[in-house]
Amino acid sequence: MLIADGWEDYAVLATGGGYKLERWKDVVLLRPDPQVIWPARRDLFSEPSLNAVYRRSDKGGGAWEMRKPMPAEWTVSYKDLRFKVRPMGFKHTGLFPEQAAHWDRMRALIAGAGRKVKVLNLFAYTGGATVACAKAGAEVVHVDAAKGMVERAGENARLSGIGSGIRYIVDDCKKFVQREIRRGNKYDAIVMDPPSYGRGPAGEMWKIEESLFPFVSLCAELLSDEPLFFLINSYTTGLQPMVLQNILRLCLGGRPRIDAYEVGLPTGEGIPLPCGAGGMATYER
């Protein structure tokens, strides 16, 4: 398991009963987590420092229940990276802290390349990977279909002191990749965080079980002659890390080293909290 254990502004304080109690700098949130199927050691809903709880609805979705005054949004830091977070719909905050383990790996690869690296970040959300790669000196193309998320990515980059080197694209990722292939553009590294299910701007259907392999195969055509890495993140329940490894091997061939693993966070109970899967292909220089 790849564990993001380098945080100071974030911590999983406790888990149990389908929830995780988290500290986001000075704000404490209680959010549902489907992986937490063990009982809590204490009543997490009675935590004195708790600012807000996300309550699921029997009819689907849910809503935030405020317990103590808190800012509408605030900034958290990971090393020299800064991100704006806030309670959002469907329990999210605008940042996935477990991805910090990938940020560290990508930054090290970019710093060690000894050359300018061009990165394509697909389904890029609020830009955690974008900011990390740009901070390491890479040129990044950030693509997401949601305009609001792309705007937030720009805010995060500016908070982290990045004023240039990122190109922001609001578009369907598959259509963008197809255009880049036609244009003959190439990238040294590709990052993607595909959804389990979704629809494109024109109603295009995405189901990860059916769409991921052909999409990765398509993206492989964008790799440069000197590729650095190819990273797939997945939060789809039941999609094992070995599936990502197999897809990368079949699409990229035998040249890169391919690792696949669970991604997780340390907790106050001293046990790791699983938070999805990752598959990463890296190319030796």
Residue, then its C-alpha position, 0 to 999 in steps of 0.5 A: m500500500l502506498i500511504a500518504d503519511g507526510w501531512e501536517d495540515y490533515a489527519v484521519l483522527a478516528t474511523g468506524g461505523g462507516y465514517k472517518l473523523e478528519r482534521w483539515k488544518d483547524v477544521v474537523l469534519l465527519r464524512p462517510d467512508p464505504q471502506v470503514i466497515w468496522p465499529a468505532r471505538r468511541d462516539l464520533f458524532s459526539e466529538p467536541s471539536l467537530n465542525a460539520v457532519y455529512r449526513r447521507s439521505d435515504k433518498g440518495g445524496g446527502a447534506w452537511e450538518m453544521r455543528k460549530p462555526m467554521p469558514a466557508e472555505w480555507t487553505v491547507s498546505y502539503k509541504d510547499l503546496r497550498f490548496k483551498v478546501r470547502p465542504m462541497g456536494f456529495k461529501h467532498t472537500g475539493l481535495f483527496p489527501e491520499q494523493a499526496a503520496h503520488w504528488d511526491r512520486m511524480r515530483a521526484l521523477i520530474a526533478g530527476a529527469g534532468r530535462k523539461v517534462k510535459v505532463l497531461n493531467l486528465f479528469a484533473y479535478t481541482g489540480g492536486a497533481t497539476v500543482a505538484c507537477a508544475k511546482a517540480g518544473a513541468e509544463v502541465v496541460h490540465v483537462d476537466a469537463a467541469k469549468g468550476m473545478v478547472e477554475r479552482a485548479g487555477e486558484n490552487a496553482r496561484l496559492s502555491g506560487i505558480g504563475s505560469g507553465i499550466r494550460y487549463i482546458v475545459d473539455d471532454c477528456k476523450k475528445f481532447v485526446q483525440r484532437e491532440i493525436r490528430r495535431g501530433n502533440k506528445y507528452d512525457a507523462i500522463v496522469m488520469d483520475p477517471p470516474s466510475y460513471g459519467r456523461g460527457p458534455a454531449g451525453e457521451m456515456w462513460k462506464i469505467e469497466e467498458s471505457l478505461f481500456p480503450f481510453v488508456s490505449l488511446c492516450a498511449e499514442l500521446l506518449s513522447d519518445e522519452p516518456l517518464f511515467f503514466l499514472i492511473n488513479s481509481y476510486t471504483t469499488g471492486l476495481q483491483p490494483m492488478v486490473l490497472q496493472n494489466i491495462l497498463r501492461l497491455c497498452l504500454g507493452g514491456r518497456p516500462r516498470i509497472d507498479a499497482y497498489e492500494v492507496g491509503l492514509p494513516t489513522g488515529e487507530g494505527i491502521p491504514l485507511p484504504c482510499g482507492a487504487g493506483g497503477m503507475a508505469t515508470y520508464e528508466r532513463 
